[in-house]
Amino acid sequence: MNRIIATLSCSLLFVASAFAQDMSAEKILQKVEDMLDISHSRVETEMRVYREQELRTTYRMDLKYQDTVSQLAETLYPPRNKGDKTLHVGDNTWLYLAKINKTLRVSEGNSFSNSDFSNMDLMKTNLSEDYTPALLGVEDYQGEQAYKLELKAKTEDVPYARILYWIRKRDLYPVKRDYYTFSGDLLKSMVFHTKTGVRNGAPDTLVMTSMLEKDKYTEVRYVKIERGQAFPPETFNKDSFAKR
Amino acid sequence: MRHVCTIGLMGLGMLLSSAHSANAQIATEVYLKFAGRWSHLDETSRLNPGNQVLDLGKAATDVEARVTVSDYLNDGKSVRVLFKGYSFYSSDTDAGSNRRNLARVDELFADWKADNWFLSVGKRRINWGTAMAFNPVNVIVPARDPLNPKLETEGQPIAWLSFNRHAVTTDLFFTRNYDKDWNSDLNRWGARVGVMIGDWDLSAYYFDGQAYRPTAETAGGARDGRDFERMVGLSFSGNLSAGVTLYSEIAGFSRSGRNYYGGNRMGKPKDGTYVQAVLGSYIVLGPESFLSFFNGDAGVTLEVYYNGEGYTPSERENYFEALDQALQERNPAVLGDYRFAGMNRFYVLAAYRNTFKERYTTEVTGLFSQDRSFSLQLQAQYNLSDYYAARAKLTHNQGSTRTEFGNAPLSDILEVSFEINF
């Protein structure tokens, strides 16, 4: 049975790779987003902020992903931020300060808990909604062939003007993103890793490096994923923050 | 007696949490703050000439403690109970040589939810409105301090019923007043309807009921300064562009119980309605901004506040003259009409915050009033670890003797604190 599954998997990968040869940028991006999609999942993540190889801050979060439109993140650790929530619905983001029971609207560009990740980096899983992709070519990335996409912002209402996106040709797993500001400067760079089997082989660790500060980076790790969750609709309503 | 009860409840909460540790659903949070405060007294302040009225100390040490225990009573998580106790102990004493100590239950409630319905009963903090610092529509709990909007304040006895459907939320509230001895005689109620239209949050508010009446203790106004009969309010917030959030609140009140002073130095309430409104913006300054020092995450908050209940320049001048006379006659009741951010009609608040190198936060907040006086606050915080933080805060009040902040009894306050969260 295992051999059959392995053979089928290899065949699927081969077919996917064969099709990828002729895929458009839109199609490649769509396939990657479909593969990374964690809709209807509850995800426990750990975020670690490093500076000069030293761990400075750790955050643990409980993320509820309804779909590409609605996501809710609740801080579990550290204690001073415990219970704070970030809700993302469409183009709107709200922050809930649990200690004073206050809801504030914030911007997608806000840094997520003072890390190298913005709210958008963490909460918004589909870039195709805000960016138009173009295939720049195929490059060697750490000994493997990778598509190089250029994503250009459709409007100026997003934190980044341009994103360069490398996607491994073999299995269409994302490997790297470079984020550029509207003034054309490289702001930060994210590398994808697979360190555990929590996402069934898909990248489960994201490392964001700031270009502005030397030796500073933030690592986000998926600790646990519970798929097939049915969240009540009020979970993603900003007026429900105080109700749990 | 009330202090003993509160401390007992806090202890019970800690005991419950330790006895209940096997249950994964119970959550306990403890916050401790040890602070030292040094002040420069303004003995020319017309509120406290020669420090004869308030008898303020120049230095004090404080200890603050908060304990929060919450638990779900069933696996379905439809019922939750939460207790939050607060204690404050200070070496400082008031004019009667009593220590400025405090122990209270900030929140103690049970709530239930099912599908679209939600019900909460108990003492609870409800924050209405979208603004960061000034919140005209936030009338249920005591007003927040615009210079320190994240300070946790006391809740209010309340019953809250909420229904949510199709992105429209309807909240109904019933609350009662109470004094320091838990005496309560006034029923108040309110409603809020919140809706999303496009990418804008809109809310309408209504609050009504029996008005607070001034007592000897609350001369010149209610305990929390809001002795109105009825309030109708609106709020909105939305993103103008990436990194720029715009928000506003406007509230109309049926009547003010505050005294206004004429040329005869006599105070009397005004008839008629008044309006309070705020327009504000929160702007994210990215790490690449020249205003973001050390490539930190910086942000600016700007708010313009109109307080229709505030004094006109002549009313303010008359008030201070009436106060001078009353204090000479050893009658401090007129002091009750002095209200922070309430002696003028217009205020501007500007705050700049920068968090850098993960552990450092600096914040500058300026509150400027129409009478050209201002209060400036500088803060610096260093997070030693995920549990410990050190903070220094300097507040400076400046203005002439005819102005609001120029008459602040303390012209400079330095607070250094060490905070523990676990």
Interface residues (C-beta under 8 A of the other chain):
Chain A: V49 R51 R56 T57 T58 Y77 P78 P79 R80 K82 G83 G90 D91 N92 L97 K99 I100 N101 K102 T103 L104 R105 V106 S107 E108 G109 N110 S111 N114 E156 D157 V158 P159 T181 S183 D185 L187 S210 L212 E213 P232 E234 N237 K238 D239 S240 A242 K243 R244
Chain B: E29 K77 R80 D111 K113 D115 N116 F118 S120 R125 I126 N127 T130 M132 R144 P149 K150 L151 E152 T153 S162 N164 A167 T169 D171 G194 M196 D199 D201 S237 G238 N239 S241 A242 G243 V244 T245 Y247 Y282 V284 G286 P287 E288 N295 D297 G299 T355 K357 E358 R359 N383 D386 Y387 A389 E419 N421 F422
